[in-house]
């Protein structure tokens, strides 16, 4: 099975204390065109972790020292957004299900097929690309909002509320012509070509601003 190629900067991080399983996964994923880095422990991964990593994690539930679940929780505290696939033995399924409730993408039970693993990897990388694209869009919108003058932001807020130019003019105590000028500048600065696009940009950025 040939999985869809990852983006050049996406890396699959395998974290498992079983050397044979690590080597097997590295071979499988690299032979399907993925970039892979393997670590024998959660602690070893944390030594190289930073918030700019992209890709996904394949993480064993049960390991000596820090367990996979403990690593997952620590990454959550660090606001890590990398999708996580748990590898689990039969007795660890309840723990893996608990991790799903906390945000893990999925778990795969040993022994697993190459096809199943590659399918989950493809799903995770697609999810990570989508989320990264949304974060870039949110950051761009926040940057554009910061460029608005106070008056332009007031006009924008009223536009988002569905106010017409005359209503905006009445609320702000300015002329309709002045509202039209501000409205045009808002559209230009926000990179929006329609009212619907403008509203979509601003509304999509609101959750990010609240985080």
N, C-alpha and C positions, 0 to 999 in steps of 0.2 A: 504493500500500500504506500503510495506516495502522497504525503501530506502537503498542504499548501505551504509555500515558502514563508518563513518569518521575515519581518523587516530586518534590515542589517544590524540594528542595535538591539534587537530582542535576543535575550539569552535565557535558556532553560537552566535553572539552578536545581540540581539534585542534591538532596540532603538525606543521607542514609548511612547507618553504620555498617551495613552489609556490603563488603567490598565487591563480592561477586555480583550482587544486584546492581550496584553503582556502575560497574564496568559494562554490564549487559545493557543498561539503559543508555549509557553514553554511546555505545556502539549503535544501538537502535536509532537513537535520535540523530546522531551525526551522519549516519548512512542515509537518513531522510532529509539531509540538508540543514539541520538545525545547529546553532551554536550552543554548546553545553559546558557548564562548569559544575563539577561534583565536589561535595564536601562530606567528610565523614562524621560530622557532628553539627549540632545547632550552633555551638559556640564558635566553630570555625567559620560558619556562614556569617554570624554577627560581626566577626572581625573584619570582614570585607564589605558589609552592608552599608549602603548609603541611599538617600532618598531619590537619587537619580537613576537607579537601576530600572531596567525595563525587561519585560518578558514574563516569566511565571516561575513558580516553585513547585517541585515535586518532592513531597515531604513525608518521611516515614513517621507514623504516629508514635511508635515506641522506640526510644533510643536511650543509651546510657547517658547520664548527666541530664542536660536539659532535654525534655521530651519534645516531640513534634508539636504537641498541643501547647506546651509552654512557649515554644518559639513563636507559634502562631499568635498567641496572646501578646507576646512582647512586641511583635511586628505591628499588631493592632495599636498598641500604645504609642508606637513610633509613627503612626498614621501611614503605614505602608499600604499601597494599593495594588501590589502585585497579586494576581490570581494564584490561588493555592489548590493543588491536587494532593490529597492525602493518600499514601499507600498504607494499607491496613491488613493485618491478619484477621482471621475470622473472629477471634475474641476481642478485637479492638473496634469492631463495627459500631457499638454504641458511642464510643469516644469520637469516631469519625462523624457520626450523625450529629453529635453535639457541636462539632466544629462547623458543620454545614449551617447550623442555626446561627452561628456567629460570623458567617460570611465566607467560608471556604466555598470554592466553586463546586467541587465534587470529591469523591473518594473512589479508589479502585482497590479491589480486594485481591490479595495474593491467592493463587497464581493468576496473573492477568495475561490477556493476549496482547500482542503487538498492536493489533488493529484498535483495540479498545484504548490503549494508552495514547496512540497517535491521534485518535479522535478527540480525546480530552485535551491533549496539548494544543491541537488546532483550535478548539473552542476557547481555551484560555487565552491564547495569543490574540485571537480576534477580539475577545472581550477587552483585553488590555489595550489594544490599538484604539478601540472605540472610546474607552474611558480617557485615554491620553488625548485624543482629539477633542473631546468635550472640555477637558481641563485647559487645553490651549485656547479654545474658543472663549471660555470663561475669562481667562487671563487677558485676552485681547479686548473683550468687552469692558472689563474693569479698567484697562488702560485708556480706552476711548472715553469712558464715563469721566475719568479723572481730568480729561482735557476740556470738559465743558465748563463754561463760566457758570456762576451762580444762577444768573437769569436763564441761561440755556437749560440748566438742570431743572429749574422751576417749570419751564415750558414743557420739558420732556415728561416730568411727573404728571402734569395735567393731560398731556397727550395719552399717556399710558392709562389714565383714568377714563379715557374716551371723550374728553372735552373737545368741542369744536373751537375753531380759531376765535370766534366772537366770545364764546364763554371764557376762553383763556384770557382774552383781552380784558374782559370785565373783572375776572378774579385778580389779575395782576395790575390792573389800572394802567394799561398801555394800549396803544392803537392796534387795530387788526393788522395794519401794514407791518408794524414792528414785530408782532407775533409771527407773521409769515417769514420775516427775515430770520428770526431766531429759529423757527422751525426748519428752514432750509439749512441753516448752519448745523443744527442738531443731526439732521439726516446725513449731511456730509461727514461730520466728525465721527458718527457712529458707523459709517460705511453701509448704510441701509438704503435700499432702492425702493422700498415701499413701506407703508405704515405697518403692515403685517410683519415684515422682516424686522423693523425697528422694535416692535413689541416683543417678538420672539427673542431677539438678542438680549434685551433688558431682563425679561422674565427668566431666561435660562441662566443669567449671571447671578440672580438673587440667592439661590441656594449656596453658591460658592462664597458669596459675601457673608453669609450667616454662619459658615463653618468656622 
